[in-house]
Amino acid sequence: MEYPSLEMLLFLIGAGFLAAFIDSVVGGGGLISLPALLFAGLPPVYGLGTNKLGGTMSSLTSTSSFLLSKKVNMRLAAWLFPLSFIGAILGTYTVKQIPSDFLKPLVVCMLVAVTIYTLTKKNWGATSTYGGMTKKTVPLLIIGALAIGFYDGFFGPGAGSFLIFLFLMVGFDFVGASANAKVLNLASNVASLGTFFLMKSVNWYYGLPMGIAMVFGALIGSQVAIRKGSTFVKPLFILVTVLLIGKQVWTLLFHV
């Protein structure tokens, strides 16, 4: 197994910290961490597996931080966690059977729709209106947790944005949506990491130092989100979603 140089190690630590800071608030940290690992010279399958190691450490930290700050709806999170976990296992298994490239145009359209909807609803997510599970929200949450978990295991980009959007749809504010989304993201990350571990596609020498940096990035990012509130989280959510759209369009046009 390949060892990183000191210069590359420092680069991965910096990239990991920034990726986790952003990911802990609004998701989308993979925009930074995965390209950094590929730039470091890891083959794609090892890059994906190693990225899941850092992502799991990051999401565990931010989830813990949000839990301690009582921003997570414990009953709802405990109910949805296994659904996201199962969905991610099914998604990771499915991607071994069929290619995921056909999803890229659909993902771009969905991210554009999420961004436009969020921009047009000016006060959306400013305050929480969630009053518990209802006959309308239960099917939405079940299908959403399974589907986004499956998507995260199958393809991945934008999963954090879709999870936040799901919780916004049922009445959470942006901070509450980010907090609960991280719990489900933790479930899908653990499931995917376990699969990559069984496939022996995780480089621990690259992943652990980057993952430790991501722990600190996630800790600081989640605390900033909690203290700054929705006025900070909403603009960052829109920015990261737009960047995700740009990245997917670039990939579609230039196949990179």
N, C-alpha and C positions, 0 to 999 in steps of 0.2 A: 504494500500500500504506500502511495506516494506521500512524501512529507513536503509541506510548504516552506519556502524560504522565509527569512525574517521580514523582508520587505513585503512579500505577499501576505504574510500573517498579519502585519499591521494594516494592510489594505483591507483584508477581510474583517478585521475587528472594527474598523471605522465604518465600513459598509453595513456590517451587521447591526451596529448601534443605531445608525440612521434608519435602517429598514424597520427595526423593531419599534423605534419611537413612532414612526408613521403608522405601522401596522396596529399598534396597541390602541390607537385613537380611532382610525377609520378603515383599517385594512389596507391591502395593496402593497405591503412591504416586500412582497416577492418581486415587484418591479425593480428593486435594488439588489436584494440578496441573491436571487437566482442568476442574473447576469454577472454579478461579481464572482460567483463560484465558477461559472463557465469561462469568464475572463482569466480566472486563476489556472485554467487548464484542465478542469475536470470534464470527463465525457458527459454528455447529456443525462444519461440514466443515473450516474453518480451525482451530478449536479442536482437533479430533482430529489434524490434520496437524502443527500446531505442538507439540502435546503429544508426538507421536512424536519430534520433533527433540530436545526436552529428555530424553525417555525414553532415546533412543539415547545421548546424551552421558552420562547418568547410568549406564546399564548398562555402557557401555564402561569408565567409571572404576571401578565396583565390581568388574567382571570382572577388570580389570588388578590391582586391589588384592588380590583373592582369589588370583589367579595368582601374584603375587609372594610371597604368604604360603604358597604351596604347598597351598592348600585345595581346588584344582580337580584332579579326576582327568583328566589331559591326554588320555589315550587315549580315554576314554569321551566327553569333551566334544568332541573333534575328530570323533568318529564320529557324534555326535548333532546337531552344529551344522547341517550341511546339511539334515537332515531337518526341523528346526524352521524353517529358512529357507524351504524349499520349501512346507511347510505354511502358513506365514504368507502367502506369495504367493498360494496357492490360496484361502486364506480371504479376503484382501482383494479378489481378483477376484470371488469368489462373493457378497460382500456388495453388490456393484454390481448383481447380478442378482436377488437376493431379499432381503427385509427380515430383520433379525436379531432382531426383537422376540419371535418365538416361542421363542427360547432362554432368555429371562429366567426363567420358572418353573423350567426344568430346572436352570439355574445355581444358583438359590436352594437347590434340593433337594440338589445336589451339594456346595455349600459347607456346608450343615448337616451332611451326612454326614461330610465331612472334619473339621469341628469336633468332632462327637461322638466320632468314632473317635480323634482326637488326645487328647481329654480322658480317654477311658476307658483308653487305653494310657499309664499313668502314667510309666513309664520309657522310653517309645518315643522314640528319637532322642537319648537321653542320651549314648550311645557308638556308634561306628560298628561295624557287623558286616559291612560290604560286603567280599566276598572275591573280587570279579571277576565277569565276565559268565558266566551259566550258561544252560542250555537254557530255564529258566523266566523268567529276567530279560530275555533278549535280545528276545523278542517284546513283552514289556511295555514296554521302553524304546523300541523302534521305533515301536510304535503310539502310545505316550504322547507322544513328541517330535513326531510328525506331527500328531496330533490336537490337542494343546495349541497348537502353532504355528498350525494352521489356525484354532483358536478365537480366538487372540490377534489374528490378522488379520481375522477375521470379526466378533468382538464385543469381547472383551478383558477385562472386569472379572473379577478372580480368577485370571488366567492365572499370575501369580507364585505364588499359593497352590497351584494345581494342580501346578505344576512342582516345588515343594518337596515336596509330598505324594508325587509320583512317585519322587523320589530317596529319600525316607524309606522307601517301600515296598520298595526293593531293598537297604536296609541302611545308608544313610548316616546320620550324626548330623545335628542341625539345622544346624550351621554348614556342614558339608560339603554338605548338601542345598541350602542357600541359595547357596553358592558355585557349584555346578554348575548350579543353576537360572538364575543370572544369565547364564551363557554362552548357554544356550538362549534366554533372554529377549532377549539382545543380538541373536541371529540374527533373531528375529521382529520386533524393533524396526527393525532395518536394512531388512528386506524391506518392512515397512509404510511406513517413511519414504520409501523409494525410490518406492513407488507414489504416495504423497501428493505427492511432489516432481514427479513426472510429471504429476499432476493439477493442479499449480500451486496447492496448497492448504496451503502452509506460509508463515506470516508470520514472516520472519526478524527483524524489529525487536522483536517480542515474544519469539520463541523463543530467540534467541541469549543475551540477558541472563539469561533464566530458566534456560537450559541451562548457562550458566557457573556460576550459583548451585547448580545440581543436581550439577555436577561436585564441588564442595566438600562438599555434603551427602552424596553417595555415598561420597566418600573417607573422611569421618569415620564415617559409618554402618557401612561395611564393616569399618573398624578396630575399632570398638566391638564388633561381632559377633564378630570374631576373638578379641579379648581377653576378652570376657565369657563367650563360649561358649554352650552350649545352655540354661543356666539363664536367660539373658537372651533368647535368640532364641525359645524355645518360647512363653512367655507373650505376647510381642509378636505372634507368628504367630497365636495364638488370638484376641487382641484385634482385629487387623486383619481376620481372617476374619469375625469377628462383625460388625464394622462394614460389611464388604462385603455380608453378608447383609441387614443393616438398610437399606443403600442400595438394594439391588435390590428388597426388599419395598416400600420407600417409592415407588420408581419404578413398580412394578406397581400399587400402590393409587391413586397420585395422578397417574401419567403425566407425571412431571417428571424 
